[in-house]
């Protein structure tokens, strides 16, 4: 699994003109899943993300986690994270898992986050989505389960 994580002050995702998920402060996760990913990858990343110390403390040092600050997550499936652009001019998406496999792992990943008492909002798997966010910092990281 590969996740682009963005600390945000506010974020939302819209499908067909309707907001389907929105959060106040927390993290926006763009979640990519490849063929070899398993529930173990999802467990590793769920634990890693909620415990990453990327929120400021009273001394403006990144010492607090999402759990510490009571933040939320907006999780959005993003197969294009496994686009291979090394050859030609058009990305090759063969590295992305098939939709059935990806959806099962994506849904499991989101349930794990919720089990950690995190408010989780999502986009709509497989849909064309418009994502809006106010990036906080900005703080943007890439985390990978491999």
N, C-alpha and C positions, 0 to 999 in steps of 0.2 A: 504494500500500500504506500501511496505517496500522498502527502497532504501539504497544501499551501495554507499556512495559518496566518491570519491577519488580526491583530488586536484592533478592536473597533469601539467607537463611542456609540454607534447606532448603525444598524444594518437591516436590510429587508430583501426579499426575493419575490418577484412578481411573475405570474404565469397568465398569459392572455388578459393582461390588464388588471388582474386581481392579486393583491398581496396574499401569498400563501404561507409566509413565514417572516417574522421580524423579531429583533431583539434590541435591547438597549445595550449597555456596555458588556463587553465580553470578547468572543472570538468568532471570526468567520472562517470556516473550514471548507476549502475546495478539496474534495476527496476523490482520489483516483485509485482504481483497483486493477491489478494485473492478474494474469492466469494462475500464477503460483500462490496467490494470497489465500490465507486460511483464517479461521476464527482466531488463531493464535496471533496473527498480525494485527487483527482488530483489537484484541485485548491489550497487546503491547502499546499500540498507539493511543488508545483511549486513556490508559494509565499515564502515559508520557505527557499527553496534551493537558490533562486537567491538573497535573502537578508541575508543569514547566513554570519556573519563576521568571515571569516576563511582565509583571505588573509592579509599579513603583510602590515603595514604602514611604514613610514619612520623611526620609532623607533623599528621595528621588532616585533610589537604587532599585533595580529590578530584583526584588526579593520576595514578591508575593505571587502565588499561583492563582489560577482561575477559581479554585476552591476557596482560597483565602479571601478573595475579594467578592465572592458571591456572584460571579459573572455568568452569563448565558452563552450558548453556542448556536450559531446559524450554520448548519451543515448542508453542503450542496454537493451532489454527485458531479464529478468532472472527469469523464473518460479522456478528455484531451490532454490530461497530465501525462499520459503515456503515448503521446504523439512523438514519433521519431522523425526529426527534420534533417537528418544527416545526408540523405540523398534526395536529389531533385528539388522541386519547388513546392510540392504538396506533402503535408505530413502523412506518415503511415501510422495508422492507429491499430495495427495488429497486436501491439503490446497490451492493449486494454482488454480486460476480461469481457467475455460475452455478457450481455445484459442480465440473463437469469442468475449467473454466478455473482456478478457485481452487485446486483440488487440485494441478494441474500446477505452478503458480507456487509454491505452498506447499512442495511436495516439492523443487523446484529451490532455493528459498531455504534449506531445511534442509541440502541437499547442499553448498551454498556455505559454510555455517557449518562443516560437518564438514571441508571442504577446507582450512579455516583452522586445523585441528588443535584444534577445539573439540569437547568431548563434548556431543552434542545428544541429548536425549530428547524424545519427542513424546507428544501425546495421540493420539486416534483420530479422524481427519478425519470430520466429520459426525455423530459420536456425542454422546450426552448424557454430559457429563464432570463429575466433581467435582474441583475444583482446590484443593489446600491449599498454603499457603506461609507461611513466617515472613518477613515483609518486613523487609529490613535497612535501617535508617535512620529512617523509611522513605524510600526513594528511588524515585519513580515518575515516569516521563517518557512523553510521547507523541512518537513520531517518525513522520514522514510522508515519502513519497518525492516528493511534489509540491511 
